[in-house]
């Protein structure tokens, strides 16, 4: 009993979501806190979520002519200074290396907060002709930003894992097509693999990536009403090309500035997945990203143990042959109830229970993780049956998240309505906005909500004729929300 109590989640998702989240992360063996504040130890079960997301996106990138590369994690200060022509504001977040062994370095080295300043010079070196374009490189790596105060695994840490893609193109339109393609891929990973519906849009001008022409974003709504910036794709225009001399000779041998993009997703996506789907029983993971998609649990008495375990092993072998990530839990030292609780805590989407009755009737009992629904199925064609059940599990998760999103996008026509609606309900509040950053301040100061996005289509008519804050003519629709 004491072991089972230790396994269980004790905090309430509804009433204490922060403590609940931290408990799920630790008890589902996803991560531990490192001895240095702001850092975490990612455990194998947590890293597996990132690996499965990475594997999927990496395949999509390579299908669209992206090549992986790797650049040093340490960037000379002179390189970072050159980026200052374009980007201001990273300085307070930079961690510096000043010594190598006992020797003081002649030039400080920055632990990368992002890699434009080390990648752009080499794009300049590699590009000579229009025939070299488009050039697309991506790296999977970690970055360090000395900004996290309260450590929140996967959401807020000083070091985090991400990918950063960098591309160069001949003109504005080609770069914009690239920007949109990557944004679509981020929408797809959230919706198709993570079962999280997202809103697509642009960041307002005052919140776009410094030096960018346009920053696009996918935003995901969490159960507590806060928004997560799920991933961003930046159309950088020619600002970085000008700073780092990224030019090419066109068909007439005239030198032209390249137009560049950058785009990235971090393990914040894993935090969003955990918070969106998990519950008071522990972790809940959509099938596409789960470390184990199916667990087979034989339930025996001493007089039928051999036949039950053999039957269960054959089922697991068939699923393994079909390409599923399957675990056969035939441990003798744990009873079935303990196993059920443990696999629920670990978030396995589908459990197959097999006892003497299933063996006798050549059947399987399928149990869905999100809601405990159980269905008895024939043993035949188990691979196809499991596929159907995993599809159903995904559909349940997506429907629940979609219902939360649809119920929490509201309108407001005044400052008071924005404050009252977000204060009472959370979620997104959309309103007319004049385009002035100053009109965000009264909302941010009062309730720490901000404009997380505006519509992707610049020509879209604003939802209201007047700005909800100042009353001037509205230029576009702003989506306000509290954020992680």
C-alpha positions in Angstrom: 0.0 0.0 0.0 2.8 2.4 0.8 4.3 1.9 -2.6 1.0 2.5 -4.3 0.5 5.7 -2.3 3.9 7.0 -3.2 3.1 6.4 -6.9 -0.1 8.5 -6.8 -0.7 12.2 -7.6 -1.8 14.1 -4.5 -2.2 17.6 -5.9 -5.3 18.9 -7.8 -5.0 20.0 -11.4 -8.1 22.2 -11.0 -7.1 23.9 -7.8 -3.3 23.9 -7.7 -2.1 23.4 -11.2 1.5 24.5 -10.6 2.1 22.0 -7.8 0.2 19.3 -9.7 2.3 19.8 -12.8 5.5 19.6 -10.8 4.3 16.4 -9.2 3.4 14.8 -12.5 6.8 15.6 -14.0 8.6 14.0 -11.1 6.4 11.0 -10.3 6.0 10.1 -14.0 9.8 10.1 -14.1 10.1 12.8 -16.7 12.6 15.1 -15.0 14.4 16.0 -11.8 15.6 19.3 -10.6 19.3 19.9 -11.1 21.5 21.3 -8.2 21.8 24.6 -10.0 18.7 26.7 -10.1 17.1 27.0 -13.5 18.3 23.6 -14.8 16.7 20.2 -14.9 17.8 16.6 -15.4 15.7 15.1 -18.2 15.1 11.5 -17.5 14.8 8.8 -20.2 10.9 8.8 -20.1 10.9 12.6 -20.6 13.6 12.5 -23.2 11.7 9.9 -25.2 8.8 12.4 -25.6 11.3 14.9 -27.1 12.9 12.2 -29.3 9.6 11.2 -30.8 8.7 14.8 -31.5 12.1 15.4 -32.9 12.0 12.3 -35.1 8.7 13.4 -36.6 9.7 17.0 -37.3 13.1 15.9 -38.6 11.5 13.7 -41.2 9.2 16.5 -42.3 12.2 18.9 -42.6 14.2 16.5 -44.6 11.2 15.9 -46.9 11.4 19.7 -47.6 15.1 19.9 -48.4 16.4 20.8 -45.0 19.9 19.5 -44.1 21.0 19.1 -40.5 24.2 20.8 -39.3 25.8 21.6 -36.0 27.5 24.9 -34.9 29.5 25.5 -31.8 27.7 26.2 -28.6 30.3 28.9 -27.7 30.1 32.1 -29.8 32.9 34.8 -29.8 31.9 38.1 -28.3 32.8 39.9 -31.5 30.3 37.7 -33.5 27.6 38.5 -31.0 28.5 42.2 -31.1 28.0 42.2 -34.9 24.5 40.8 -34.3 23.8 43.9 -32.1 23.4 45.8 -35.4 20.2 43.9 -35.7 19.3 42.4 -32.3 19.2 44.3 -29.0 18.2 42.8 -25.7 20.0 39.5 -25.4 22.8 40.9 -23.2 21.2 40.4 -19.8 20.4 36.7 -20.7 23.9 35.7 -22.0 26.1 33.4 -20.0 29.8 34.1 -20.6 32.9 31.8 -20.6 35.9 33.9 -19.5 38.5 31.2 -18.7 39.8 28.0 -20.3 41.4 26.0 -17.6 43.5 28.5 -15.6 44.0 30.8 -18.6 41.9 33.9 -19.1 40.6 33.9 -22.7 41.6 36.8 -25.0 38.0 37.1 -26.0 34.9 36.2 -24.0 32.8 33.4 -25.4 29.0 33.5 -25.1 27.0 30.3 -24.4 24.6 30.5 -27.3 21.3 32.2 -26.5 20.4 31.6 -30.2 22.7 31.0 -33.2 22.1 33.7 -35.8 25.4 35.3 -35.1 27.4 32.1 -35.7 25.3 30.7 -38.5 24.8 33.8 -40.6 28.6 34.3 -41.3 28.8 30.8 -42.7 25.7 31.2 -44.8 27.5 34.2 -46.3 30.6 32.1 -46.9 28.6 29.2 -48.5 26.4 31.3 -50.8 27.9 32.7 -54.0 25.3 32.3 -56.7 21.6 32.2 -57.2 22.2 28.5 -57.9 23.0 28.1 -54.2 19.6 29.2 -53.2 17.5 28.3 -51.4 19.9 27.2 -48.7 18.3 25.4 -45.7 20.1 24.2 -42.6 18.8 23.2 -39.2 20.4 22.2 -35.9 19.0 20.3 -32.9 20.8 21.6 -29.9 20.4 23.4 -26.5 20.6 27.1 -25.8 21.1 29.0 -22.6 19.4 32.1 -21.5 20.1 33.4 -18.0 16.6 34.6 -17.4 14.6 31.8 -15.6 13.8 32.7 -11.9 11.4 29.9 -10.8 12.3 26.6 -12.5 9.3 25.0 -14.2 10.5 21.9 -16.1 10.1 22.2 -19.8 8.4 25.6 -19.5 11.0 27.8 -17.8 14.6 26.7 -17.5 17.9 28.5 -18.2 19.0 25.8 -20.6 16.5 24.2 -23.0 16.5 21.9 -26.0 15.2 23.1 -29.3 15.7 23.1 -33.0 16.6 26.2 -35.0 16.2 26.3 -38.8 18.0 29.0 -40.8 17.4 29.5 -44.5 18.4 32.0 -47.3 16.3 32.8 -50.4 16.5 35.0 -53.4 13.6 37.3 -52.6 10.9 38.3 -50.2 8.2 36.0 -51.5 10.4 32.8 -51.4 11.3 33.6 -47.8 7.7 34.2 -46.9 6.7 30.8 -48.4 9.4 29.2 -46.3 8.1 31.0 -43.2 4.5 29.8 -43.8 5.6 26.2 -44.6 7.4 25.9 -41.2 4.5 27.5 -39.4 2.2 24.9 -41.0 4.5 22.1 -39.9 4.4 23.4 -36.3 0.6 23.6 -36.5 0.6 20.0 -37.8 2.9 18.6 -35.0 0.7 20.2 -32.3 -2.6 19.1 -33.9 -1.8 15.8 -35.5 0.7 14.3 -33.1 0.2 16.2 -29.8 -3.6 16.4 -30.0 -3.5 20.1 -29.2 -5.4 22.6 -31.4 -3.6 25.9 -31.9 -4.2 29.4 -33.1 -2.0 30.6 -35.9 -1.1 34.3 -36.2 1.6 37.0 -36.2 3.3 38.6 -33.2 2.5 42.3 -32.9 5.3 44.6 -34.2 6.6 45.3 -30.7 6.9 41.6 -29.9 8.4 40.2 -33.1 11.9 38.8 -33.2 14.3 41.7 -33.2 15.3 42.6 -36.7 12.6 40.4 -38.2 10.2 41.6 -40.9 7.5 39.3 -39.5 7.3 36.8 -36.7 4.6 34.1 -36.9 3.4 32.0 -34.1 1.3 29.1 -33.0 -0.4 29.6 -29.7 -1.8 26.8 -27.5 -4.3 27.3 -24.6 -3.6 25.6 -21.4 -6.3 24.3 -19.0 -5.6 27.2 -16.6 -6.5 29.7 -19.2 -2.9 30.8 -20.0 -1.4 30.7 -23.5 1.8 29.0 -24.5 3.8 30.3 -27.5 4.1 26.9 -29.1 6.6 27.7 -31.8 7.7 30.6 -34.0 8.7 31.1 -37.6 10.4 34.4 -38.5 10.6 36.1 -41.9 13.8 38.1 -41.3 13.8 40.1 -44.5 17.3 41.4 -45.4 18.3 42.7 -42.0 20.6 39.8 -41.1 21.8 39.6 -44.7 22.9 43.2 -44.5 24.6 42.7 -41.1 26.5 39.6 -42.2 26.9 40.3 -45.9 24.8 37.4 -47.1 24.7 38.1 -50.9 24.5 36.2 -54.1 25.1 36.8 -57.8 21.8 36.7 -59.7 21.3 35.5 -63.3 22.8 38.8 -64.6 25.8 38.5 -62.2 24.5 41.4 -60.2 25.0 41.2 -56.4 21.8 40.9 -54.5 21.0 40.6 -50.8 19.5 37.3 -49.7 16.2 37.2 -47.7 16.5 34.9 -44.7 14.3 33.1 -42.3 14.7 31.3 -38.9 12.2 29.0 -37.1 12.2 26.9 -34.0 10.3 24.8 -31.5 11.6 24.0 -28.0 10.8 21.4 -25.4 8.2 23.9 -24.1 6.0 21.8 -26.4 6.5 18.9 -24.0 5.4 21.1 -21.2 2.3 22.0 -23.1 1.5 18.4 -23.8 1.9 17.4 -20.2 -0.2 20.2 -18.9 -3.0 19.9 -21.5 -3.7 16.2 -21.3 -2.5 14.8 -17.9 -4.8 14.4 -14.9 -4.9 13.4 -11.3 -3.9 9.8 -12.2 -0.7 11.1 -13.7 0.7 11.6 -17.2 -1.4 11.3 -20.3 0.4 11.1 -23.7 -1.1 11.0 -27.2 -0.1 7.7 -29.0 2.2 9.3 -31.6 4.6 10.6 -28.9 4.3 8.0 -26.1 7.4 6.0 -25.2 5.1 2.9 -24.9 2.0 3.0 -26.9 0.6 -0.2 -25.5 1.2 -2.2 -22.4 0.0 -5.8 -22.2 -0.8 -7.0 -18.6 -1.4 -10.7 -18.0 -3.6 -11.4 -15.0 -3.1 -15.0 -13.7 -3.6 -17.4 -10.9 -1.1 -20.1 -10.2 -3.1 -22.8 -12.0 -3.3 -20.8 -15.3 -0.1 -18.7 -15.2 1.7 -20.3 -18.1 -1.1 -20.2 -20.6 -2.1 -16.6 -19.7 1.5 -15.3 -19.9 2.1 -17.2 -23.2 -1.0 -15.8 -24.7 -0.1 -12.2 -23.6 3.5 -12.7 -24.9 2.1 -13.7 -28.3 -0.1 -10.6 -28.4 2.8 -8.4 -27.5 5.0 -10.0 -30.1 2.4 -9.5 -32.8 2.2 -5.8 -31.9 5.9 -5.4 -31.9 6.1 -7.0 -35.3 3.5 -4.5 -36.5 5.7 -1.6 -35.4 4.0 -0.6 -32.2 6.0 0.4 -29.1 4.7 -2.2 -26.8 5.6 -3.4 -23.3 4.7 -6.8 -21.8 4.4 -6.4 -18.0 4.7 -10.0 -16.7 6.5 -9.0 -13.5 5.8 -11.5 -10.7 6.6 -9.1 -7.8 3.8 -6.7 -8.6 0.0 -7.3 -8.5 -2.2 -6.2 -11.4 -3.7 -3.3 -9.5 -0.2 -1.8 -8.9 0.7 -2.3 -12.6 -2.5 -0.6 -13.7 -1.8 2.4 -11.5 1.9 2.6 -12.5 1.2 2.5 -16.3 -1.6 5.0 -15.9 0.8 7.3 -14.0 3.3 6.9 -16.9 0.8 7.8 -19.5 0.6 4.8 -21.7 -2.4 5.4 -24.0 -3.7 1.8 -24.3 -3.6 -1.1 -21.8 -4.5 -4.6 -22.9 -5.6 -6.8 -20.0 -5.5 -10.6 -20.4 -6.8 -13.1 -17.9 -8.0 -16.7 -18.2 -11.3 -15.6 -19.6 -9.7 -13.7 -22.5 -7.5 -16.7 -23.2 -10.5 -19.1 -23.2 -12.6 -16.8 -25.4 -9.7 -15.7 -27.6 -10.4 -12.1 -26.7 -8.6 -9.0 -25.4 -9.8 -6.3 -23.0 -8.7 -2.8 -24.2 -8.6 0.0 -21.7 -8.2 3.6 -22.8 -5.9 5.8 -20.6 -7.7 9.1 -20.9 -11.0 7.9 -19.4 -10.7 4.3 -18.4 -13.2 3.1 -21.0 -12.7 -0.7 -21.6 -13.8 -2.7 -24.7 -13.6 -6.4 -25.3 -12.2 -7.3 -28.7 -11.4 -10.4 -30.7 -7.8 -11.6 -30.6 -7.7 -11.9 -34.3 -6.2 -8.9 -36.3 -4.9 -7.4 -33.1 -2.7 -4.9 -34.9 -5.6 -3.4 -36.8 -7.7 -3.3 -33.6 -5.0 -1.5 -31.7 -4.7 1.0 -34.5 -8.4 1.8 -34.2 -8.2 2.1 -30.4 -5.2 4.4 -30.5 -7.0 6.6 -33.1 -9.9 6.7 -30.7 -7.6 7.7 -27.8 -6.1 10.5 -29.9 -9.6 11.7 -30.9 -10.7 11.8 -27.3 -7.7 13.9 -26.3 -8.1 16.3 -29.3 -11.8 16.8 -28.7 -11.3 17.6 -25.0 -8.6 20.2 -25.9 -10.6 21.6 -28.8 -13.6 22.1 -26.5 -11.4 24.0 -24.0 -10.1 26.3 -26.8 -13.4 26.9 -28.4 -15.1 27.8 -25.1 -12.3 30.2 -24.2 -12.0 32.6 -27.1 -14.1 35.7 -26.3 -14.6 39.2 -27.5 -14.4 42.5 -25.7 -15.0 46.1 -26.8 -13.5 48.0 -23.9 -10.5 48.0 -21.5 -12.9 47.0 -18.7 -14.3 44.1 -20.6 -10.8 42.8 -21.4 -9.8 43.0 -17.8 -13.0 41.5 -16.5 -13.2 38.6 -19.0 -9.5 37.5 -18.6 -9.7 38.0 -14.9 -12.8 35.8 -14.6 -12.3 33.2 -17.3 -8.8 33.4 -18.6 -8.4 32.3 -22.2 -8.1 34.6 -25.2 -9.9 37.9 -25.6 -10.0 39.4 -29.0 -10.7 43.0 -29.7 -10.1 45.9 -32.0 -6.6 47.4 -31.6 -5.1 50.6 -33.0 -1.6 49.1 -33.4 0.0 51.3 -30.7 2.1 49.4 -28.2 1.0 51.8 -25.4 -2.5 50.4 -25.6 -1.1 47.0 -24.4 0.3 48.5 -21.2 -2.9 49.1 -19.2 -3.8 45.4 -19.6 -0.3 44.1 -18.9 0.1 46.3 -15.8 -3.3 45.4 -14.4 -3.5 41.6 -14.9 -0.2 40.6 -16.6 -2.0 39.8 -19.9 -0.5 40.8 -23.3 -1.2 40.7 -27.0 0.0 37.2 -27.9 -0.9 37.5 -31.6 -2.8 39.3 -34.4 -4.2 37.6 -37.5 -1.8 36.1 -40.0 -3.6 37.8 -42.8 -2.6 41.5 -42.8 -5.7 42.4 -44.8 -8.2 40.8 -42.5 -10.6 43.4 -41.2 -10.5 44.1 -37.5 -13.2 42.5 -35.4 -14.3 45.9 -34.2 -14.1 49.4 -35.7 -12.5 51.0 -32.7 -9.6 50.1 -30.4 -10.9 48.7 -27.2 -8.4 50.6 -25.1 -8.1 54.1 -26.6 -11.1 54.3 -28.8 -9.1 55.3 -31.9 -9.8 53.6 -35.3 -8.8 49.9 -35.1 -6.2 48.6 -37.5 -6.4 44.9 -36.7 -7.6 42.4 -34.2 -5.5 41.7 -31.1 -5.7 38.5 -29.0 -5.0 39.2 -25.3 -4.0 36.4 -22.9 -1.9 35.6 -19.9 1.1 33.6 -20.9 3.6 31.0 -19.7 
